[in-house]
Structure formats: structure tokens, C-alpha cells
């Protein structure tokens, strides 16, 4: 974000020196603030859920949901197998 504000300050200096008009300044400032021309995420924490890209965030939600669901059902399966194993052992004791 600091890089963007530095670019805006440089633009404002051009306005003060009469190199560009106020309208051009506003137009360029909007581009700097709202458009990510470098195709890099603006966040320093570069995980998918904090990305500027909607597609990246959507896939992150889907995959995180899939992974946690898989982990949950594996834990449930292990618990069920242990319980069934213990019951089977007690039923087969003579």
C-alpha cells in the first residue's frame, strides 16, 4: 500500500508543477488505488483467502472445505473402526 501512496504523491507533485491537470490526477489516482497493474496481491500475507483474485479465494474456500471434510471423516472412520474392533474382540472372547 505504501508503494501506491508514493505513486500518488509523485502524481500530486506533477499537478503542483502544472505538468498534469487535476482531472488527469484523479484519473491516474483511481487507476493506482483500484487497479492492480503488477498482477501481485496487495497483501503482504500471501495466502489464498487474502488474495485480490476472486477465483483464487473461491478455490481456496472449496479446497479448504474439502480437506477439512476429508480429515473429519477420516477421524470418524478411525473411531468407528476402533469401536467395532473392540466390540468384535469382546464378542469373540470365550
N, C-alpha and C positions, 0 to 999 in steps of 0.2 A: 504494500500500500504506500509506503514511503516513496517508492520509485515513481508512482503515479503523481503524487503531490509535488515531487521535484519537477516533473514534466509540466505540470500546471503552472508552477512558479516561473519556469522558463518562458511559457506562453505569455504569462502576465507581463513579464519584462519586455516582451516584444510589443505588447499593447502600449506600455508606457513609452516606448521608443517610437511609436507610431508606425511600426512595421506591419502590424495587422490590425484589423478593426475589432470592435467589441463583439460583433456578431460572429466573426471568424474565431475569436477566442472561445465564445460559448460553444460553438460547434465542435471545435477541437477538444475542449474540456469534456464535453459529453462523450466523445469517442474514447478519450483516455479513461474516464471513470466507468463506462458501461461496456465497452468492447475490449475483449482480451486478445490483443493482436499477436501476442507472443505464443499463444496456444499452451501456456503453462497455467497451472492452478494458481490462484492468487493467495491461497492459504499456505502458510509455512508448514502446517501439519498436513502432509500429502496422502492421507488415506482416502479411500473411495467415497465415503459418506460425506466428506467435506469438499468434494470436487465441484468445480464450476459446471461441469457437464451433467446434464440431466440423465443421459444414457448411463454414464458411469455410476451415478447414485442409484439408478433403478436396478442395474445389475448387481450392485453391492447389496441392496436390500434382498433381492431374490437369492443370491448365493449365501449370504449370512443366514437367512431363514432356512435354506436347505441344509446347510452344515449343522446348525443347532438342532434342527429337527432330527437329522441323522444321528447326532450324538445322543439326543434324548432317547430315541427309540433303541439305540444300541444298549444304553444303560438299562432301559426297561427289559429288553430281551435277556440281558445277563442276569438281572434279578429274577425274572421268571424261570430261567433255566436252573438257577441255583435252588430256588424254592421247589421246583419239580424234581430236581435231583435229590434234595433232602427228603421229600415225601416218598419218592421211589425207594430210597435207602431204608426208611422206617417200615415201609410195607413189605420189603423183602427180608427183613430180619426175622430169623426163626428161633 
